[in-house]
Amino acid sequence: MKEATSKTASQARSRRVNVRTPDVMERVQAEVAEHYRSEVVDKLRSRHEGLTIGNTTVRLTKQFGFCYGVERAIDLAYATRNVFADNDVYLIGEIIHNQEVNRQLAEMGVCPLPGDSAVDEIEKLGPDDVVIVPAFGADTPTMKKIQERGCHVIDTTCGDVMSVWKRVRKYAKDGRTSIIHGKSSHEETRATASRAEGKDGKGNYLVILTLDECDYVCDYIRSGKGDKVAFLKRFTGGYSADFDPDLHLSRIGVANQTTMLKSETEEMQRRLEVAICDRDEALGKSEKDNFQVFDTICGATQERQDALFEMLENQPDVLFVVGGYNSSNTSHLVEIGEKELPTFFIREADCLKSLEEVLHFDLHQREEVSSYSEVLLGDDPVVVGITAGASCPNNLIEDTILKVFKLRGIDGDLVRSSS
């Protein structure tokens, strides 16, 4: 990282680079396969009845693990390191929410920039530096600062995320407030919110996470006005700078963080539409344009949720969900599972300490806890379900499969030969 002169910085413009040339991608695909591929998972993927050895059965959902957008982002990051072997390469935050993938990139010399808090670090960048934009995208102020430094930019933003950006930009252009279902602290939601401000920066947005928050907003909409101070305090950090609930809830458009729980997003959309209609009818208005919504749930997120629902129709005895604890789409798989059966959210196979101890992330306590599943104890037959979020590599899924069998007294070589 070489600090650019003021003159260079003022004249600089970032440069987009195509790193996916055939010769580079041949090397990249070999590296990615070496790091993340699993023959056990590849074989087990097509066996919907699962793998049974002795009294232990392991079943995978039909859809799990890396989606196309994640695979593309990883390929681009690896290709960047190949093409710019002698340059300093930086990554805004994390490429995806998985510790194993980010660890591999760090070992390859890709240095993280801490997202929108990296103002001082970005100021040190120069034209020879390379910046990778993660799959979630990055907020517009951060991208503008990087552009001003004149760096090479490799943008891995998922196409589904960019579709949401297109939608909220249109809302801003039409004078409509974007209601974004998501986590206000999540990188993707911050990036989407910045686009909801529009090209002129005058657009407005409000981020809501839960159905309780949605009901609060709906009540405010119906009343027309309420306790504005209390409203703004409740949603601190989740709305645009000039947002005024008394003004900016009159015309709304709904969007979402692409990795949210589909059923919850749809319910929020329904409740908000009803609230707008109730208010307009009470005011004697016949306008039909005060509410808009478009489906912006990621297809891969939906497929993985649907696949888990399908598995639960023939319910296993216990479910392990593998993925990063900060992965939104993975946490929603856990929410689905824990309503039906004992469910453990684990980072990796090492979380399965023994038959008596499982380290897992408790979504309600928001921390890793230690507990155990009585299901795995004893000699009775057991069916173990395994799924993984869209950012989890197959090698971590394989490790989990092997660890489950190992804890049940079954050797890994037998699993590999049987699968």
C-alpha positions in Angstrom: 0.0 0.0 0.0 1.6 3.2 -1.2 0.0 6.5 -0.3 -1.0 8.4 -3.4 -0.1 12.1 -3.7 -3.0 14.6 -3.6 -2.6 15.3 -7.2 -2.8 11.6 -8.1 -5.7 11.0 -5.9 -7.7 13.9 -7.3 -7.2 12.8 -10.8 -7.5 9.1 -10.2 -10.3 6.9 -11.2 -10.6 3.2 -10.3 -10.1 0.7 -13.0 -12.3 -2.4 -13.5 -10.3 -5.4 -14.6 -11.3 -8.7 -16.2 -9.3 -11.4 -14.4 -11.3 -14.4 -15.7 -9.2 -15.3 -18.7 -9.1 -19.0 -19.7 -5.5 -19.6 -18.6 -6.1 -17.9 -15.2 -9.3 -19.7 -14.6 -7.7 -23.1 -15.3 -5.3 -22.5 -12.5 -8.0 -21.0 -10.3 -10.3 -24.0 -10.7 -7.6 -26.4 -9.7 -6.8 -24.3 -6.5 -10.4 -24.0 -5.5 -11.0 -27.7 -6.0 -8.0 -28.5 -3.9 -9.2 -26.3 -1.1 -12.9 -26.9 -1.0 -14.0 -30.0 -3.0 -15.2 -33.2 -1.3 -15.6 -36.5 -3.0 -17.7 -37.8 -0.1 -20.2 -34.9 -0.6 -20.2 -35.3 -4.4 -21.2 -39.0 -4.0 -23.6 -38.4 -1.2 -25.3 -35.5 -3.0 -27.3 -37.8 -5.3 -28.3 -40.3 -2.6 -31.4 -38.8 -1.2 -32.0 -41.8 1.0 -28.7 -40.9 2.7 -25.8 -43.1 3.7 -26.4 -45.9 6.2 -23.6 -47.8 7.9 -24.5 -50.0 10.8 -27.1 -48.2 12.9 -26.2 -44.7 11.7 -27.7 -42.9 8.7 -26.5 -39.5 7.4 -28.8 -37.5 5.0 -28.0 -34.3 3.1 -30.7 -31.9 1.9 -31.0 -31.7 -1.9 -29.6 -28.2 -1.9 -26.9 -27.0 0.4 -23.5 -25.3 0.4 -22.0 -22.9 -2.2 -24.4 -21.1 -4.5 -23.4 -19.7 -7.9 -22.8 -16.2 -6.6 -20.5 -17.5 -3.9 -18.6 -19.7 -6.3 -18.2 -16.7 -8.6 -16.9 -14.5 -5.9 -14.3 -17.0 -4.7 -13.2 -17.6 -8.3 -12.7 -13.9 -8.8 -10.8 -13.5 -5.6 -8.5 -16.4 -6.5 -8.1 -15.1 -10.0 -7.2 -11.6 -8.7 -4.4 -13.1 -6.6 -3.1 -14.9 -9.7 -3.2 -11.9 -12.0 -1.9 -9.4 -9.5 0.8 -11.6 -8.0 3.1 -8.7 -7.3 0.5 -6.1 -6.2 -1.0 -5.5 -2.8 -4.5 -7.0 -2.8 -7.2 -5.8 -0.4 -10.7 -7.1 0.4 -13.5 -5.0 1.8 -14.5 -6.9 4.9 -15.0 -10.6 4.1 -15.5 -12.2 0.7 -18.4 -14.3 2.1 -19.4 -15.2 5.7 -17.3 -18.3 6.1 -14.2 -18.4 8.2 -12.5 -21.1 6.2 -12.7 -19.3 2.9 -11.6 -16.0 4.4 -8.7 -17.8 6.1 -7.6 -19.3 2.8 -7.6 -15.8 1.2 -5.6 -14.3 4.1 -3.0 -17.1 3.6 -2.8 -16.1 -0.1 -1.9 -12.5 1.0 -5.3 -10.9 0.5 -5.6 -8.2 3.3 -9.0 -7.2 4.7 -10.2 -3.6 4.8 -12.7 -3.2 7.6 -15.6 -2.1 5.4 -17.1 1.4 5.8 -15.0 2.1 8.8 -11.8 2.0 6.7 -11.6 5.6 5.8 -8.0 6.0 7.0 -6.9 2.8 5.3 -8.6 3.7 2.0 -6.8 7.1 2.0 -3.5 5.2 1.9 -4.4 3.2 -1.3 -2.8 4.0 -4.6 -3.1 3.2 -8.3 -1.0 0.0 -8.0 -3.3 -1.4 -5.3 -6.1 -3.9 -6.0 -9.4 -3.9 -4.1 -11.9 -6.8 -4.1 -15.5 -6.0 -3.5 -17.2 -8.9 -1.7 -20.2 -10.9 -2.7 -22.5 -8.7 -0.5 -21.3 -5.5 -2.4 -20.2 -2.4 -0.6 -21.9 0.9 0.3 -21.6 3.8 -2.1 -19.5 6.1 0.1 -16.9 3.4 0.4 -16.9 2.7 -3.3 -16.6 6.4 -4.1 -13.5 6.7 -1.8 -11.9 3.7 -3.5 -12.7 5.1 -6.9 -11.0 8.4 -6.0 -7.8 6.5 -5.1 -7.5 5.1 -8.7 -7.2 1.4 -7.6 -7.8 -1.6 -9.7 -11.2 -2.9 -8.6 -12.5 -6.5 -8.8 -16.2 -6.4 -8.1 -17.6 -9.8 -7.0 -21.1 -8.5 -6.0 -23.8 -11.1 -6.5 -26.2 -10.4 -9.3 -29.2 -11.0 -7.0 -27.9 -8.3 -4.7 -27.5 -5.9 -7.7 -31.1 -6.6 -8.7 -32.2 -5.3 -5.3 -30.1 -2.2 -5.8 -31.9 -1.6 -9.1 -35.2 -1.8 -7.4 -34.5 0.6 -4.5 -32.9 3.1 -6.9 -36.2 3.0 -8.8 -38.1 3.6 -5.5 -35.9 6.6 -4.8 -36.4 8.0 -8.3 -40.2 7.7 -7.9 -40.1 9.4 -4.5 -40.9 6.2 -2.6 -39.3 5.2 0.7 -37.6 1.8 0.6 -38.7 -0.5 3.5 -35.8 -3.0 3.7 -36.3 -6.3 5.4 -32.9 -7.1 6.8 -30.3 -6.6 9.5 -29.2 -2.9 9.6 -25.6 -3.9 10.5 -25.2 -6.5 7.7 -22.9 -5.5 4.8 -25.5 -6.3 2.2 -28.2 -4.2 3.8 -25.8 -1.3 4.4 -24.9 -1.4 0.7 -28.6 -1.6 -0.4 -29.6 1.2 2.0 -27.0 3.5 0.4 -28.5 2.8 -3.1 -31.9 3.5 -1.7 -30.8 7.1 -1.2 -30.7 7.5 -4.9 -28.3 9.3 -7.2 -29.1 12.7 -5.7 -28.8 11.3 -2.1 -32.4 12.5 -1.3 -34.1 9.1 -1.2 -35.2 7.6 2.1 -35.1 4.1 3.6 -36.1 2.2 6.8 -34.7 -1.2 7.8 -36.9 -3.6 9.7 -35.8 -7.0 11.0 -38.7 -8.7 12.9 -42.4 -9.1 12.5 -42.8 -7.1 15.8 -40.9 -4.2 14.2 -43.1 -4.6 11.2 -46.3 -4.4 13.3 -44.9 -1.2 15.0 -44.4 0.4 11.6 -47.8 -0.8 10.4 -49.5 0.8 13.5 -47.7 4.1 12.8 -48.8 4.0 9.2 -52.4 3.5 10.1 -52.4 6.3 12.6 -50.8 8.7 10.2 -48.7 10.2 13.0 -47.4 9.0 16.3 -44.5 9.4 18.7 -41.8 10.3 16.3 -39.1 10.5 18.9 -39.9 7.0 20.1 -40.0 5.7 16.5 -36.6 7.1 15.6 -35.1 5.8 18.8 -36.4 2.3 18.2 -34.9 2.1 14.7 -31.6 3.9 15.5 -29.0 3.2 12.8 -31.7 1.8 10.5 -32.9 4.8 8.5 -31.7 7.5 6.1 -30.4 10.8 7.5 -33.5 12.8 6.7 -36.0 10.1 7.4 -39.2 11.4 9.0 -41.9 8.7 9.7 -44.6 11.4 9.6 -43.6 12.2 6.0 -41.8 9.3 4.5 -44.2 6.4 5.2 -46.9 7.8 2.8 -45.5 6.0 -0.3 -43.4 2.9 0.3 -41.7 0.1 -1.7 -40.5 -3.1 0.0 -37.2 -4.8 -0.7 -35.1 -7.1 1.3 -31.7 -8.5 2.2 -31.5 -11.4 -0.2 -30.7 -14.0 2.5 -33.7 -13.5 4.7 -36.3 -16.1 5.6 -38.7 -16.1 2.6 -41.9 -16.8 4.6 -41.1 -13.9 7.0 -40.4 -11.5 4.1 -43.6 -12.4 2.4 -45.6 -11.9 5.7 -44.0 -8.4 6.2 -45.0 -7.5 2.7 -48.5 -8.6 3.3 -48.8 -6.7 6.6 -47.4 -3.5 5.2 -49.7 -3.6 2.2 -52.7 -4.0 4.5 -51.6 -1.1 6.7 -51.2 1.2 3.7 -54.7 0.2 2.3 -56.3 0.6 5.8 -54.8 4.1 6.1 -55.8 5.2 2.6 -59.3 3.9 3.0 -59.7 5.7 6.3 -58.6 8.9 4.6 -61.0 8.4 1.7 -58.1 7.9 -0.8 -58.4 5.6 -3.8 -54.8 5.7 -4.8 -53.3 2.3 -5.6 -49.7 3.4 -6.0 -48.7 4.0 -2.4 -47.4 0.4 -2.0 -45.1 -1.6 -4.3 -43.2 -4.8 -3.8 -41.1 -7.1 -5.9 -39.7 -10.5 -5.0 -36.0 -10.0 -4.2 -35.3 -13.1 -2.3 -32.2 -14.9 -3.6 -33.0 -18.0 -5.6 -30.3 -20.0 -3.9 -31.5 -18.9 -0.4 -35.0 -20.0 -1.3 -33.8 -23.4 -2.7 -31.9 -24.2 0.4 -34.9 -23.3 2.6 -37.3 -25.3 0.4 -34.9 -28.3 0.5 -34.8 -28.3 4.3 -38.6 -28.2 4.5 -38.6 -31.2 2.2 -36.1 -33.1 4.4 -38.3 -32.3 7.4 -41.3 -34.1 5.8 -39.3 -37.3 6.5 -37.8 -35.9 9.7 -34.3 -37.1 10.9 -33.6 -37.5 14.6 -31.2 -34.5 14.8 -30.1 -31.7 12.4 -26.6 -30.1 12.1 -26.5 -26.9 10.1 -22.9 -26.0 9.1 -21.8 -22.5 8.4 -20.4 -19.2 9.6 -22.1 -17.9 12.7 -22.4 -14.4 11.0 -24.1 -16.0 7.9 -27.6 -14.7 7.6 -28.9 -17.4 5.2 -27.4 -20.1 7.4 -29.1 -18.7 10.5 -32.5 -18.9 8.8 -31.9 -22.6 8.1 -31.3 -23.0 11.8 -34.6 -21.2 12.6 -36.5 -23.5 10.3 -34.9 -26.6 11.9 -35.2 -25.8 15.5 -39.0 -25.4 15.3 -39.2 -29.1 14.4 -36.3 -31.1 15.9 -33.0 -30.8 17.9 -30.9 -28.5 15.8 -27.3 -27.5 16.2 -25.6 -24.6 14.4 -21.9 -25.5 14.1 -19.0 -23.7 12.4 -17.1 -26.9 11.6 -16.7 -30.6 12.6 -14.5 -29.7 15.5 -17.6 -28.3 17.2 -18.7 -32.0 17.6 -16.4 -32.6 20.6 -18.0 -35.9 21.7 -21.3 -37.7 22.0 -21.8 -35.7 25.2 -20.6 -32.3 24.0 -21.5 -30.1 21.0 -20.4 -26.5 20.7 -23.0 -24.6 18.7 -24.3 -21.1 18.2 -27.5 -20.3 20.1 -29.4 -17.8 18.0 -31.4 -16.6 21.0 -28.5 -16.0 23.3 -26.3 -14.8 20.4 -23.3 -16.8 21.6 -21.6 -20.2 21.3 -22.8 -22.6 23.9 -22.0 -26.2 24.9 -24.7 -28.9 25.1 -25.3 -32.4 23.8 -27.8 -34.4 21.9 -29.1 -37.5 23.6 -30.1 -38.8 20.1 -26.5 -39.6 19.3 -26.0 -41.6 22.5 -26.6 -45.3 22.8 -26.8 -48.1 20.2 -30.3 -47.4 18.8 -30.5 -46.5 15.1 -30.2 -42.8 14.4 -30.8 -40.6 11.4 -28.7 -37.4 11.2 -29.7 -34.6 8.9 -27.1 -32.2 7.6 -27.5 -29.0 5.6 -25.3 -25.9 5.1 -25.7 -22.3 4.1 -24.8 -20.9 0.7 -21.4 -19.8 1.9 -20.2 -23.1 3.3 -17.6 -25.1 1.3 -18.0 -28.9 0.7 -14.9 -29.8 2.6 -16.4 -28.5 5.9 -19.6 -30.5 5.1 -17.5 -33.7 4.5 -15.6 -33.1 7.8 -19.0 -33.0 9.6 -20.2 -36.2 7.9 -17.0 -38.0 8.9 -17.1 -36.7 12.4 -20.7 -37.9 13.0 -19.8 -41.4 11.8 -16.6 -41.4 13.9 -18.5 -40.5 17.0 -20.7 -43.4 16.3 -17.7 -45.7 16.1 -17.5 -45.9 12.3 -14.1 -45.4 10.5 -13.7 -42.7 7.9 -12.2 -45.0 5.3 -15.3 -47.1 5.5 -17.4 -44.0 4.9 -15.3 -43.0 1.9 -15.5 -46.4 0.3 -19.3 -46.7 1.0 -20.3 -43.3 -0.2 
